[in-house]
Amino acid sequence: MKSKQAIKFSHRVLGLAVASVFAALSVDSHAVTATGAFGVNATVATSCTISGTALAFGGAVNVMGGANTDATSTLTATCSTGTAYTIALSAGSAPGATVTTRQMLNGTDTLNYSLYSDSTRATNWADTGTLPAGTGTGAGQTYTVYGRIPSGQAAAKPLTYNDTITATINF
C-alpha cells in the first residue's frame, strides 16, 4: 500500500505532465508558419590557362650539314567548357628573331630554329593565334610543338644556346 505522500507525489507528477502536454498543444494550435523564396545565381567567367614543357634539342647538334635536328614539346590548354580559343607562339626573346626564323642566343651568337604546328613541319606556328584552334572542355587539351634546327648553319659556334617562347591563349 502506498503512503499518502507517495500518492500526493504521483498526482503532482501526473498533473505537471498533463499541464505540459496542454501547454505544448496550446502553443502548437496557435503557431503560424510562412514561407518565402529567394533566388540563387552565379556567373561563371570564361577562363583559360596554358603551360608547356621545354623544347630540348639535345646534346651535340650538328649544324654544319647533313640532316636537320628535330625535337618536340607539349603545350597544355585548359579552358572552361565551351570556350573557343587559339594558341599563338611569340618570335622569342632574341633581338631580330621573327616567327618564321626564331633564334636561340649565347651572348651575341645566334642559332636559327623554327616551330611548327604539324609533324611534317610544313605549317609555321606564328604569333597570330590562328593555329591551333580549339574549344574548352574544362580539362587539359594537349598540343605538340614541332621544333627544327635547320642544317647548314656553318657560322654557329659550339656553344649552348637558349631562347624563351611565350605561348598566348586567346579566348
Salt bridges, closest charged atoms under 4 A:
ASP70 OD1 - ARG121 NE 3.53
ASP70 OD1 - ARG148 NE 2.73
ASP109 OD2 - LYS157 NZ 3.62
